[in-house]
Amino acid sequence: MFMGSNLGSRYRWKNYHSVDHAQLLLCIAIVLFGIVGNILNILVLSQRPLRSNPCAWLFLVSSIVNFVGIIADLSTRFLSTWGADLTNTNQVLCKLRIFILFDSITVALWLIMLATVDRWFSSSTDVNRRQRSTLKTAQRGMIIIVVLSSIIETQQLYGFEVNLTYTPIKCYTKTVACSLVSNLTFALITIIFLLQLMMIFSLMTISNVRHIQSRLQPASMAEDSRAVDGPSTLTAGTQNQQKKTDRQLLIMLSYKFLSCFYSPLQ
């Protein structure tokens, strides 16, 4: 009897520490790929030539918000490894951490969607639509997204409670109804509806780019037959640089869009 209980306690001890070890490895992976990646994005996108570009500015704010969300999630993971996670016992910290986590994820992903809309504006053949691709429009959209997301995610402040038993973690939804509302809200607004909009605007952007390329081919052939020098060369160089930046941002937007399918909680 004593030997059986001793073996059982050893198994639980090994299982407990193996879970802690796996959680610590997960934290390290998040640090390497999440925090470092967002810091690099912030350093690159905060450069002066890119700050005036609305798409780059939206990527910059999205990376900052995403960084905040990762810190809110990662800090509790590290502390829980040593049993020092205060969000399990402190009501204010529990609710604040959950609100910041869900709100930052929602804002970061919707800012990427807004960048998709901006690429659609900038690639349009309609002059009125192209004029909407401005930094002021992006800033207004960001404010609207932050306000609406904060209003939607306030329900997390009510639904989560501390010191709960029979739950994965102590800071968790207090009822089945709260858990259902929280999961459905996140799934519908932050994942399903968001990805549908991003796919629609991405396809329309691709259509605009193909239409522009088909129109530019005859014009480029006509320009090759003429000699261009002086101020026109400088203007052409500036336009080429702008087009190169737009292409790079479009590639980055495509990567962000595809990453949303695999990791909505990035």
Backbone as CSV, one residue per row, in Angstrom:
resi,resn,N_x,N_y,N_z,CA_x,CA_y,CA_z,C_x,C_y,C_z
1,MET,0.836,-1.198,0.000,0.000,0.000,0.000,0.870,1.248,0.000
2,PHE,1.866,1.228,0.856,2.768,2.370,0.941,3.550,2.517,-0.351
3,MET,3.980,1.389,-0.932,4.753,1.444,-2.174,3.899,1.989,-3.309
4,GLY,2.580,1.605,-3.361,1.699,2.085,-4.413,1.472,3.574,-4.322
5,SER,1.258,4.066,-3.090,1.050,5.512,-2.923,2.316,6.288,-3.242
6,ASN,3.488,5.692,-2.926,4.756,6.350,-3.225,4.967,6.458,-4.728
7,LEU,4.638,5.370,-5.461,4.775,5.400,-6.914,3.802,6.403,-7.532
8,GLY,2.588,6.470,-6.947,1.601,7.426,-7.465,2.047,8.860,-7.262
9,SER,2.634,9.147,-6.096,3.112,10.506,-5.837,4.280,10.863,-6.739
10,ARG,5.149,9.874,-7.016,6.257,10.133,-7.936,5.754,10.421,-9.348
11,TYR,4.711,9.673,-9.775,4.154,9.885,-11.115,3.549,11.281,-11.216
12,ARG,2.808,11.688,-10.177,2.205,13.032,-10.203,3.273,14.095,-10.188
13,TRP,4.348,13.886,-9.456,5.436,14.869,-9.392,6.102,15.013,-10.756
14,LYS,6.364,13.844,-11.415,6.984,13.897,-12.736,6.045,14.534,-13.751
15,ASN,4.745,14.193,-13.656,3.783,14.767,-14.591,3.662,16.267,-14.400
16,TYR,3.668,16.755,-13.176,3.572,18.173,-12.864,4.764,18.931,-13.438
17,HIS,5.939,18.368,-13.216,7.135,19.061,-13.680,7.304,18.958,-15.201
18,SER,6.786,17.886,-15.806,6.833,17.804,-17.270,5.921,18.847,-17.891
19,VAL,4.765,19.117,-17.282,3.866,20.170,-17.762,4.539,21.530,-17.624
20,ASP,5.191,21.766,-16.492,5.898,23.031,-16.293,7.019,23.191,-17.310
21,HIS,7.721,22.106,-17.598,8.816,22.160,-18.563,8.280,22.484,-19.966
22,ALA,7.161,21.849,-20.327,6.563,22.134,-21.636,6.081,23.574,-21.716
23,GLN,5.511,24.067,-20.636,5.041,25.449,-20.625,6.210,26.428,-20.714
24,LEU,7.314,26.100,-20.079,8.494,26.957,-20.156,9.059,26.978,-21.574
25,LEU,9.077,25.826,-22.243,9.534,25.767,-23.632,8.611,26.580,-24.540
26,LEU,7.311,26.531,-24.262,6.363,27.325,-25.038,6.611,28.811,-24.855
27,CYS,6.926,29.213,-23.632,7.239,30.622,-23.367,8.485,31.067,-24.143
28,ILE,9.485,30.201,-24.171,10.709,30.534,-24.911,10.409,30.684,-26.404
29,ALA,9.560,29.800,-26.938,9.194,29.886,-28.355,8.444,31.181,-28.640
30,ILE,7.566,31.582,-27.725,6.826,32.832,-27.896,7.773,34.022,-27.865
31,VAL,8.769,33.954,-26.981,9.747,35.042,-26.909,10.509,35.167,-28.222
32,LEU,10.961,34.025,-28.746,11.788,34.046,-29.955,11.002,34.514,-31.172
33,PHE,9.809,33.974,-31.353,9.053,34.232,-32.578,8.045,35.369,-32.421
34,GLY,7.527,35.559,-31.229,6.524,36.601,-31.031,7.120,37.947,-30.674
35,ILE,7.817,37.999,-29.560,8.344,39.273,-29.078,9.441,39.791,-29.994
36,VAL,10.400,38.929,-30.343,11.497,39.370,-31.204,10.971,39.795,-32.572
37,GLY,10.038,39.034,-33.123,9.478,39.383,-34.419,8.757,40.720,-34.402
38,ASN,7.982,40.970,-33.360,7.269,42.246,-33.274,8.219,43.416,-33.037
39,ILE,9.273,43.181,-32.266,10.258,44.247,-32.051,10.942,44.609,-33.369
40,LEU,11.296,43.601,-34.170,11.913,43.875,-35.465,10.950,44.626,-36.379
41,ASN,9.671,44.239,-36.349,8.677,44.957,-37.151,8.576,46.417,-36.736
42,ILE,8.589,46.650,-35.422,8.478,48.016,-34.920,9.693,48.849,-35.324
43,LEU,10.885,48.258,-35.240,12.099,48.989,-35.602,12.121,49.338,-37.094
44,VAL,11.668,48.405,-37.927,11.689,48.646,-39.372,10.588,49.619,-39.781
45,LEU,9.373,49.386,-39.304,8.236,50.188,-39.745,8.204,51.575,-39.139
46,SER,8.974,51.816,-38.079,9.008,53.143,-37.465,9.987,54.091,-38.148
47,GLN,10.674,53.638,-39.190,11.580,54.507,-39.920,10.797,55.592,-40.651
48,ARG,11.429,56.754,-40.803,10.730,57.918,-41.338,10.145,57.702,-42.726
49,PRO,10.842,57.064,-43.674,10.240,56.888,-45.000,8.952,56.060,-44.993
50,LEU,8.761,55.204,-43.990,7.589,54.337,-43.945,6.465,54.875,-43.083
51,ARG,6.779,55.795,-42.170,5.750,56.281,-41.246,4.640,57.036,-41.964
52,SER,4.941,57.638,-43.105,3.923,58.382,-43.834,3.053,57.486,-44.708
53,ASN,3.438,56.222,-44.862,2.642,55.287,-45.643,1.542,54.707,-44.754
54,PRO,0.261,54.835,-45.152,-0.833,54.372,-44.276,-0.782,52.880,-43.987
55,CYS,-0.419,52.053,-44.987,-0.360,50.607,-44.766,0.757,50.261,-43.782
56,ALA,1.924,50.879,-43.963,3.047,50.637,-43.048,2.715,51.123,-41.642
57,TRP,2.003,52.243,-41.554,1.622,52.778,-40.242,0.668,51.822,-39.527
58,LEU,-0.265,51.228,-40.268,-1.187,50.261,-39.670,-0.443,49.010,-39.212
59,PHE,0.541,48.564,-39.992,1.371,47.432,-39.572,2.147,47.767,-38.304
60,LEU,2.627,49.000,-38.210,3.385,49.425,-37.037,2.517,49.384,-35.779
61,VAL,1.332,49.964,-35.859,0.433,49.967,-34.697,-0.007,48.552,-34.362
62,SER,-0.258,47.729,-35.385,-0.650,46.345,-35.144,0.453,45.579,-34.420
63,SER,1.713,45.809,-34.807,2.834,45.139,-34.139,2.966,45.586,-32.684
64,ILE,2.740,46.879,-32.430,2.811,47.390,-31.050,1.719,46.761,-30.191
65,VAL,0.493,46.745,-30.708,-0.624,46.171,-29.958,-0.419,44.673,-29.751
66,ASN,0.072,44.008,-30.784,0.344,42.574,-30.678,1.420,42.294,-29.635
67,PHE,2.425,43.156,-29.575,3.487,43.029,-28.577,2.915,43.143,-27.163
68,VAL,2.003,44.088,-26.961,1.372,44.264,-25.647,0.576,43.013,-25.270
69,GLY,-0.165,42.454,-26.232,-0.935,41.253,-25.948,-0.070,40.063,-25.591
70,ILE,1.056,39.917,-26.287,1.970,38.808,-25.987,2.555,38.960,-24.585
71,ILE,2.918,40.182,-24.216,3.454,40.428,-22.876,2.407,40.099,-21.811
72,ALA,1.141,40.488,-22.060,0.074,40.202,-21.104,-0.119,38.702,-20.922
73,ASP,0.057,37.933,-21.979,-0.111,36.489,-21.895,1.144,35.805,-21.365
74,LEU,2.299,36.277,-21.835,3.552,35.603,-21.494,3.952,35.800,-20.036
75,SER,3.667,36.986,-19.495,4.065,37.265,-18.113,3.420,36.291,-17.137
76,THR,2.139,35.985,-17.355,1.459,35.042,-16.455,1.955,33.617,-16.653
77,ARG,2.360,33.267,-17.882,2.889,31.920,-18.121,4.209,31.710,-17.366
78,PHE,5.072,32.712,-17.424,6.333,32.620,-16.696,6.099,32.521,-15.194
79,LEU,5.227,33.373,-14.681,4.981,33.397,-13.236,4.301,32.115,-12.760
80,SER,3.412,31.549,-13.597,2.727,30.327,-13.180,3.681,29.140,-13.099
81,THR,4.794,29.212,-13.818,5.783,28.125,-13.756,6.350,27.990,-12.350
82,TRP,6.494,29.136,-11.653,7.012,29.125,-10.270,5.902,29.337,-9.245
83,GLY,4.634,29.218,-9.692,3.516,29.359,-8.766,3.341,30.758,-8.222
84,ALA,3.733,31.779,-8.993,3.639,33.169,-8.530,2.724,34.001,-9.415
85,ASP,1.754,33.360,-10.070,0.829,34.081,-10.946,-0.267,34.729,-10.104
86,LEU,-0.200,36.049,-9.967,-1.169,36.775,-9.135,-2.544,36.860,-9.780
87,THR,-2.642,36.617,-11.091,-3.951,36.685,-11.739,-4.856,35.527,-11.314
88,ASN,-4.290,34.511,-10.666,-5.110,33.403,-10.177,-5.843,33.750,-8.888
89,THR,-5.358,34.749,-8.184,-5.946,35.099,-6.883,-6.433,36.537,-6.804
90,ASN,-5.910,37.414,-7.643,-6.291,38.827,-7.604,-7.364,39.090,-8.658
91,GLN,-8.513,39.570,-8.218,-9.653,39.780,-9.116,-9.370,40.842,-10.174
92,VAL,-8.769,41.942,-9.768,-8.510,43.051,-10.692,-7.493,42.634,-11.750
93,LEU,-6.405,41.994,-11.331,-5.371,41.573,-12.274,-5.893,40.513,-13.243
94,CYS,-6.735,39.618,-12.748,-7.312,38.584,-13.607,-8.144,39.209,-14.713
95,LYS,-9.064,40.079,-14.360,-9.941,40.705,-15.346,-9.165,41.635,-16.267
96,LEU,-8.207,42.371,-15.725,-7.418,43.295,-16.538,-6.567,42.545,-17.554
97,ARG,-5.960,41.452,-17.115,-5.125,40.668,-18.027,-5.942,40.078,-19.171
98,ILE,-7.117,39.526,-18.860,-7.971,38.940,-19.891,-8.467,40.010,-20.858
99,PHE,-8.847,41.162,-20.334,-9.342,42.241,-21.195,-8.241,42.727,-22.152
100,ILE,-7.051,42.943,-21.618,-5.941,43.407,-22.459,-5.596,42.355,-23.510
101,LEU,-5.603,41.075,-23.118,-5.243,40.000,-24.039,-6.223,39.915,-25.204
102,PHE,-7.513,39.812,-24.899,-8.517,39.685,-25.960,-8.639,40.965,-26.781
103,ASP,-8.566,42.115,-26.116,-8.695,43.379,-26.835,-7.514,43.604,-27.774
104,SER,-6.318,43.298,-27.317,-5.133,43.498,-28.163,-5.137,42.566,-29.365
105,ILE,-5.567,41.318,-29.178,-5.645,40.383,-30.306,-6.649,40.879,-31.340
106,THR,-7.815,41.306,-30.861,-8.850,41.785,-31.775,-8.391,43.020,-32.523
107,VAL,-7.804,43.994,-31.812,-7.354,45.229,-32.454,-6.247,44.946,-33.461
108,ALA,-5.273,44.114,-33.080,-4.140,43.829,-33.968,-4.595,43.185,-35.273
109,LEU,-5.512,42.225,-35.188,-5.979,41.546,-36.391,-6.856,42.446,-37.251
110,TRP,-7.695,43.260,-36.621,-8.546,44.165,-37.396,-7.737,45.288,-38.036
111,LEU,-6.619,45.654,-37.453,-5.740,46.627,-38.109,-5.118,46.040,-39.370
112,ILE,-4.822,44.737,-39.359,-4.329,44.083,-40.564,-5.416,44.080,-41.638
113,MET,-6.669,43.849,-41.212,-7.774,43.914,-42.159,-7.896,45.316,-42.756
114,LEU,-7.705,46.338,-41.913,-7.758,47.719,-42.393,-6.620,48.007,-43.366
115,ALA,-5.465,47.392,-43.151,-4.361,47.523,-44.100,-4.715,46.879,-45.432
116,THR,-5.488,45.789,-45.395,-5.957,45.170,-46.630,-6.870,46.109,-47.395
117,VAL,-7.745,46.802,-46.683,-8.621,47.792,-47.316,-7.799,48.932,-47.917
118,ASP,-6.769,49.358,-47.195,-5.912,50.428,-47.720,-5.211,50.004,-49.001
119,ARG,-4.723,48.763,-49.079,-4.096,48.276,-50.313,-5.112,48.229,-51.460
120,TRP,-6.360,47.932,-51.130,-7.399,47.944,-52.165,-7.640,49.369,-52.666
121,PHE,-7.661,50.320,-51.737,-7.805,51.728,-52.131,-6.644,52.168,-53.029
122,SER,-5.418,51.901,-52.589,-4.247,52.406,-53.299,-4.053,51.743,-54.659
123,SER,-4.566,50.508,-54.830,-4.404,49.819,-56.103,-5.570,50.026,-57.060
124,SER,-6.561,50.788,-56.637,-7.742,50.979,-57.464,-7.451,51.916,-58.636
125,THR,-8.142,51.675,-59.746,-8.030,52.576,-60.897,-8.916,53.800,-60.747
126,ASP,-9.810,53.779,-59.758,-10.674,54.927,-59.481,-9.897,55.959,-58.669
127,VAL,-9.857,57.193,-59.154,-9.093,58.247,-58.484,-9.648,58.532,-57.101
128,ASN,-10.964,58.556,-56.961,-11.591,58.851,-55.670,-11.223,57.804,-54.614
129,ARG,-11.133,56.549,-55.019,-10.744,55.499,-54.076,-9.269,55.623,-53.705
130,ARG,-8.431,55.922,-54.672,-7.000,56.072,-54.374,-6.757,57.225,-53.410
131,GLN,-7.552,58.268,-53.494,-7.389,59.408,-52.594,-7.762,59.073,-51.149
132,ARG,-8.477,57.983,-50.936,-8.824,57.562,-49.574,-7.669,56.839,-48.879
133,SER,-6.673,56.456,-49.638,-5.505,55.793,-49.050,-4.568,56.857,-48.486
134,THR,-4.905,57.370,-47.320,-4.132,58.420,-46.659,-3.868,58.028,-45.213
135,LEU,-2.888,58.681,-44.624,-2.548,58.417,-43.223,-3.683,58.854,-42.305
136,LYS,-4.353,59.924,-42.648,-5.460,60.415,-41.830,-6.610,59.408,-41.805
137,THR,-6.903,58.803,-42.959,-7.953,57.780,-43.018,-7.575,56.565,-42.179
138,ALA,-6.310,56.158,-42.251,-5.846,55.013,-41.458,-5.939,55.307,-39.961
139,GLN,-5.610,56.511,-39.546,-5.688,56.870,-38.135,-7.130,56.892,-37.640
140,ARG,-8.027,57.404,-38.465,-9.441,57.390,-38.089,-9.960,55.958,-37.972
141,GLY,-9.592,55.119,-38.917,-10.001,53.721,-38.839,-9.460,53.025,-37.613
142,MET,-8.222,53.347,-37.250,-7.628,52.758,-36.052,-8.403,53.152,-34.798
143,ILE,-8.792,54.418,-34.705,-9.549,54.882,-33.539,-10.892,54.161,-33.447
144,ILE,-11.569,54.013,-34.581,-12.860,53.327,-34.594,-12.703,51.872,-34.156
145,ILE,-11.666,51.205,-34.642,-11.433,49.804,-34.286,-11.141,49.657,-32.797
146,VAL,-10.310,50.529,-32.244,-9.968,50.448,-30.818,-11.204,50.666,-29.957
147,VAL,-12.031,51.650,-30.302,-13.234,51.947,-29.505,-14.220,50.784,-29.568
148,LEU,-14.523,50.305,-30.774,-15.488,49.217,-30.919,-14.985,47.928,-30.268
149,SER,-13.701,47.626,-30.439,-13.149,46.419,-29.824,-13.201,46.485,-28.308
150,SER,-12.885,47.653,-27.753,-12.924,47.807,-26.293,-14.343,47.652,-25.762
151,ILE,-15.322,48.157,-26.518,-16.718,48.012,-26.090,-17.135,46.539,-26.128
152,ILE,-16.760,45.842,-27.204,-17.142,44.434,-27.338,-16.483,43.569,-26.270
153,GLU,-15.221,43.829,-25.983,-14.478,42.979,-25.052,-14.721,43.316,-23.584
154,THR,-15.562,44.305,-23.288,-15.883,44.602,-21.882,-16.626,43.449,-21.220
155,GLN,-17.276,42.611,-22.018,-17.978,41.461,-21.439,-17.003,40.488,-20.779
156,GLN,-15.714,40.545,-21.158,-14.713,39.695,-20.505,-14.524,40.102,-19.038
157,LEU,-14.739,41.375,-18.734,-14.566,41.842,-17.355,-15.601,41.224,-16.413
158,TYR,-16.754,40.906,-16.954,-17.796,40.285,-16.135,-17.660,38.770,-16.085
159,GLY,-17.256,38.170,-17.194,-17.304,36.718,-17.294,-16.214,35.970,-16.561
160,PHE,-15.078,36.606,-16.275,-13.948,35.898,-15.667,-13.908,36.108,-14.158
161,GLU,-13.473,35.054,-13.467,-13.419,35.052,-12.007,-12.135,34.351,-11.570
162,VAL,-11.696,34.619,-10.324,-10.475,34.021,-9.786,-10.818,32.902,-8.806
163,ASN,-9.777,32.109,-8.468,-9.877,31.035,-7.484,-10.975,30.019,-7.831
164,LEU,-11.079,29.703,-9.133,-12.064,28.721,-9.553,-11.458,27.324,-9.503
165,THR,-12.304,26.351,-9.201,-11.876,24.946,-9.188,-12.528,24.212,-10.355
166,TYR,-11.934,23.079,-10.715,-12.418,22.255,-11.830,-12.393,23.028,-13.157
167,THR,-11.441,23.917,-13.297,-11.226,24.664,-14.542,-9.756,24.539,-14.935
168,PRO,-9.425,24.738,-16.231,-8.015,24.607,-16.647,-7.072,25.500,-15.868
169,ILE,-7.478,26.743,-15.636,-6.707,27.670,-14.809,-7.656,28.341,-13.827
170,LYS,-7.109,28.923,-12.781,-7.957,29.515,-11.746,-8.639,30.792,-12.205
171,CYS,-7.996,31.541,-13.084,-8.612,32.737,-13.658,-9.328,32.320,-14.934
172,TYR,-10.647,32.068,-14.823,-11.381,31.472,-15.933,-12.825,31.959,-15.899
173,THR,-13.565,31.644,-16.967,-14.971,32.042,-17.012,-15.747,31.325,-15.902
174,LYS,-16.606,32.082,-15.233,-17.242,31.551,-14.036,-18.456,30.680,-14.331
175,THR,-19.070,30.822,-15.498,-20.217,30.005,-15.871,-20.059,29.511,-17.302
176,VAL,-20.864,28.515,-17.633,-20.843,27.991,-19.003,-21.338,29.045,-19.981
177,ALA,-22.327,29.827,-19.568,-22.868,30.884,-20.428,-21.806,31.943,-20.736
178,CYS,-21.029,32.339,-19.734,-19.955,33.306,-19.952,-18.892,32.756,-20.888
179,SER,-18.572,31.490,-20.722,-17.583,30.871,-21.601,-18.094,30.810,-23.031
180,LEU,-19.376,30.497,-23.194,-19.967,30.416,-24.523,-19.976,31.780,-25.208
181,VAL,-20.360,32.820,-24.465,-20.386,34.175,-25.031,-18.983,34.622,-25.410
182,SER,-18.008,34.368,-24.544,-16.627,34.769,-24.812,-16.068,34.065,-26.045
183,ASN,-16.295,32.752,-26.145,-15.768,31.993,-27.279,-16.455,32.351,-28.584
184,LEU,-17.787,32.509,-28.545,-18.522,32.859,-29.761,-18.166,34.254,-30.253
185,THR,-18.024,35.194,-29.320,-17.659,36.555,-29.703,-16.289,36.576,-30.373
186,PHE,-15.344,35.875,-29.777,-14.003,35.829,-30.355,-13.993,35.117,-31.701
187,ALA,-14.723,33.997,-31.794,-14.723,33.211,-33.029,-15.390,33.962,-34.176
188,LEU,-16.520,34.608,-33.904,-17.267,35.275,-34.968,-16.620,36.588,-35.390
189,ILE,-16.285,37.435,-34.422,-15.808,38.781,-34.732,-14.321,38.791,-35.068
190,THR,-13.518,38.086,-34.293,-12.065,38.156,-34.453,-11.523,37.164,-35.474
191,ILE,-12.267,36.111,-35.793,-11.739,35.093,-36.703,-12.572,34.990,-37.981
192,ILE,-13.807,34.515,-37.877,-14.594,34.184,-39.069,-14.917,35.417,-39.896
193,PHE,-15.579,36.404,-39.292,-15.974,37.607,-40.018,-14.750,38.370,-40.516
194,LEU,-13.730,38.410,-39.694,-12.500,39.110,-40.064,-11.824,38.467,-41.279
195,LEU,-11.670,37.154,-41.265,-11.006,36.467,-42.365,-11.802,36.566,-43.660
196,GLN,-13.120,36.570,-43.555,-13.941,36.728,-44.753,-13.727,38.095,-45.390
197,LEU,-13.695,39.136,-44.577,-13.450,40.476,-45.111,-12.063,40.588,-45.717
198,MET,-11.064,40.022,-45.033,-9.701,40.072,-45.552,-9.586,39.326,-46.878
199,MET,-10.271,38.205,-46.991,-10.214,37.450,-48.241,-10.879,38.235,-49.376
200,ILE,-12.007,38.876,-49.093,-12.717,39.650,-50.117,-11.850,40.802,-50.621
201,PHE,-11.291,41.596,-49.690,-10.487,42.746,-50.097,-9.159,42.312,-50.717
202,SER,-8.629,41.173,-50.299,-7.390,40.676,-50.904,-7.620,40.277,-52.356
203,LEU,-8.724,39.601,-52.618,-9.042,39.214,-53.990,-9.303,40.442,-54.856
204,MET,-9.964,41.446,-54.311,-10.206,42.665,-55.079,-8.909,43.428,-55.326
205,THR,-7.978,43.376,-54.378,-6.668,44.011,-54.583,-5.889,43.310,-55.690
206,ILE,-5.913,41.977,-55.689,-5.241,41.217,-56.749,-5.847,41.557,-58.106
207,SER,-7.175,41.687,-58.144,-7.836,42.061,-59.394,-7.408,43.446,-59.852
208,ASN,-7.273,44.393,-58.918,-6.821,45.739,-59.275,-5.394,45.731,-59.816
209,VAL,-4.532,44.953,-59.172,-3.130,44.890,-59.610,-3.032,44.312,-61.014
210,ARG,-3.779,43.254,-61.289,-3.753,42.670,-62.634,-4.286,43.648,-63.672
211,HIS,-5.324,44.398,-63.296,-5.890,45.366,-64.228,-4.890,46.477,-64.517
212,ILE,-4.182,46.931,-63.495,-3.181,47.986,-63.680,-2.030,47.485,-64.543
213,GLN,-1.577,46.265,-64.299,-0.473,45.716,-65.090,-0.847,45.577,-66.562
214,SER,-2.081,45.180,-66.829,-2.511,45.053,-68.225,-2.587,46.406,-68.916
215,ARG,-2.861,47.460,-68.146,-2.917,48.800,-68.730,-1.540,49.428,-68.863
216,LEU,-0.598,49.033,-67.992,0.728,49.652,-68.016,1.641,49.044,-69.068
217,GLN,1.376,47.846,-69.516,2.258,47.210,-70.502,2.368,47.998,-71.795
218,PRO,1.269,48.461,-72.433,1.424,49.289,-73.634,2.128,50.611,-73.364
219,ALA,1.850,51.218,-72.178,2.479,52.496,-71.851,3.975,52.338,-71.648
220,SER,4.401,51.216,-71.031,5.837,51.004,-70.807,6.568,50.779,-72.127
221,MET,5.913,50.133,-73.077,6.530,49.930,-74.382,6.699,51.253,-75.116
222,ALA,5.735,52.159,-74.937,5.844,53.467,-75.572,6.947,54.297,-74.940
223,GLU,7.128,54.163,-73.615,8.171,54.930,-72.937,9.554,54.416,-73.318
224,ASP,9.686,53.113,-73.572,10.986,52.565,-73.952,11.451,53.089,-75.301
225,SER,10.504,53.514,-76.141,10.872,54.020,-77.456,11.310,55.469,-77.434
226,ARG,11.169,56.131,-76.264,11.562,57.529,-76.130,12.722,57.642,-75.166
227,ALA,13.563,58.623,-75.387,14.681,58.899,-74.475,14.193,59.839,-73.398
228,VAL,14.483,59.479,-72.146,14.027,60.287,-71.023,15.233,60.689,-70.204
229,ASP,15.345,61.973,-69.892,16.455,62.446,-69.072,15.999,63.626,-68.235
230,GLY,16.954,64.193,-67.447,16.701,65.398,-66.640,15.790,65.104,-65.478
231,PRO,14.854,66.055,-65.128,13.979,65.906,-63.972,13.053,64.706,-64.099
232,SER,12.745,64.300,-65.390,11.851,63.162,-65.551,12.477,61.891,-64.994
233,THR,13.796,61.765,-65.125,14.488,60.590,-64.597,14.363,60.524,-63.082
234,LEU,14.478,61.672,-62.423,14.335,61.724,-60.969,12.916,61.360,-60.550
235,THR,11.935,61.880,-61.315,10.547,61.562,-61.000,10.275,60.079,-61.190
236,ALA,10.809,59.517,-62.271,10.625,58.084,-62.517,11.275,57.253,-61.423
237,GLY,12.463,57.692,-60.959,13.128,56.968,-59.876,12.325,57.002,-58.595
238,THR,11.719,58.151,-58.286,10.878,58.271,-57.086,9.652,57.378,-57.182
239,GLN,9.034,57.349,-58.374,7.862,56.509,-58.568,8.224,55.030,-58.451
240,ASN,9.369,54.658,-59.012,9.800,53.256,-58.909,10.049,52.852,-57.462
241,GLN,10.622,53.766,-56.682,10.867,53.477,-55.273,9.553,53.311,-54.517
242,GLN,8.566,54.168,-54.850,7.260,54.061,-54.215,6.576,52.749,-54.587
243,LYS,6.693,52.371,-55.860,6.107,51.106,-56.299,6.782,49.918,-55.612
244,LYS,8.101,50.011,-55.423,8.824,48.939,-54.742,8.357,48.803,-53.296
245,THR,8.163,49.954,-52.629,7.656,49.930,-51.252,6.263,49.337,-51.192
246,ASP,5.410,49.721,-52.150,4.051,49.180,-52.178,4.056,47.671,-52.386
247,ARG,4.950,47.184,-53.265,5.032,45.742,-53.491,5.485,45.003,-52.232
248,GLN,6.464,45.579,-51.530,6.942,44.948,-50.302,5.851,44.907,-49.237
249,LEU,5.085,45.996,-49.128,3.984,46.024,-48.168,2.897,45.041,-48.559
250,LEU,2.671,44.880,-49.853,1.669,43.920,-50.306,2.099,42.491,-49.974
251,ILE,3.400,42.203,-50.115,3.918,40.876,-49.748,3.775,40.653,-48.240
252,MET,4.103,41.665,-47.461,3.978,41.561,-46.005,2.524,41.377,-45.601
253,LEU,1.616,42.076,-46.291,0.194,41.927,-46.014,-0.280,40.514,-46.333
254,SER,0.226,39.948,-47.427,-0.139,38.570,-47.793,0.321,37.588,-46.725
255,TYR,1.533,37.804,-46.190,2.038,36.937,-45.121,1.169,37.059,-43.865
256,LYS,0.816,38.288,-43.506,-0.034,38.500,-42.337,-1.386,37.829,-42.527
257,PHE,-1.927,37.942,-43.731,-3.231,37.348,-44.012,-3.184,35.825,-43.884
258,LEU,-2.157,35.197,-44.445,-2.032,33.742,-44.370,-1.772,33.275,-42.937
259,SER,-1.020,34.073,-42.170,-0.724,33.682,-40.785,-1.970,33.696,-39.916
260,CYS,-2.969,34.496,-40.303,-4.205,34.534,-39.529,-4.951,33.211,-39.594
261,PHE,-4.800,32.454,-40.693,-5.465,31.158,-40.814,-4.873,30.160,-39.827
262,TYR,-3.555,30.224,-39.634,-2.869,29.213,-38.821,-2.796,29.598,-37.347
263,SER,-2.811,30.904,-37.075,-2.650,31.317,-35.683,-3.454,32.571,-35.413
264,PRO,-4.766,32.469,-35.118,-5.558,33.630,-34.775,-5.092,34.313,-33.519
265,LEU,-4.370,33.577,-32.651,-3.863,34.158,-31.410,-2.419,34.545,-31.538
266,GLN,-1.986,35.062,-32.665,-0.566,35.365,-32.849,-0.178,36.567,-32.039
